[in-house]
Amino acid sequence: MAFSVASFKTRTLTAVFFVGVMAGGLFLHPASYLLLFLFLLIASWHEYAKLIHSIVQLPVHPYLLLGWILNGLAICLLLTNALSSIGNFGIADNLVLPLQLAGFILLILGTFSIRSGSMKQWWWLAAGNLYLTLPFALVLHLYGYGPLPARELVFNSSVWWVVVAIATMWINDTLAYLMGSLIGRTPFSSISPKKTWEGTLSGIFGATLLLGWVLDRFMDDAVFSAGAGYGLIFLLTIAGTLGDLFESKLKRKAGVKDSGRLMPGHGGVLDRFDSLLFALPVVYLFLRVLSLWH
């Protein structure tokens, strides 16, 4: 894969803007954190529905799409941890039931409105709950989820594990792209022909060594034993790579290059968050298992 200066410049400028938006949502306020990921959930469902439309050659009924989105929003709010209320307003208490009810009604109406023989599409959309809704629900649940860093941070420690997951995906992707462009020779997978073993391994081991060291330095050894950080980051890079391949497979089946056009050089929301969607459940499961040992 030849290195393109123009492509790298576009990707870099987009990434800088993307990082700014993400930083604002993550760090400004709990409400901005909540709204950021709820917006990304909605955008992801929209792009996913377009892919399913192309795969099964049948437009997604608006009632079905909106029903699954409302259902996803309800699940996300139900699983919120420290974000269950903002001020005196109980978000989960006041919004989960109406969203769930409206989503359920729309799913029934949409199911009876679609043409016969389109149940394959219905199952693709139902699978979106695992692919999209679950990771975004977990990203909200991980807000303030422990164990948290023993050292003082320059940002709200409640977002620590989400920042770790995002940083791992970003460093992994960046190193894989750069090293694959410069020294990549051996194709990694037919699903994603531009990926190489050289780039993929550079991303995995580079991110593991760098961020594993960060976790080893910032976490309390009594709770997060030495070396655990390297193990977590390694698992995240593997999960992220699988997430990227899964989305590439969806796009190949749909016959499209990008899931959307929201971010020039990076495609859509799914193109940017494909790795994170697989990584977030790994973070949560790792922390859950860790909590059983302490």
Secondary structure as UniProt FT lines:
FT   HELIX           5..27
FT   HELIX           30..56
FT   HELIX           62..78
FT   TURN            82..83
FT   STRAND          85..86
FT   TURN            87..88
FT   STRAND          89..90
FT   HELIX           91..113
FT   TURN            116..117
FT   HELIX           119..128
FT   HELIX           129..133
FT   HELIX           134..141
FT   TURN            142..144
FT   HELIX           157..159
FT   HELIX           160..183
FT   TURN            193..194
FT   HELIX           197..218
FT   TURN            221..223
FT   TURN            226..227
FT   HELIX           228..254
FT   TURN            264..266
FT   HELIX           269..292
//
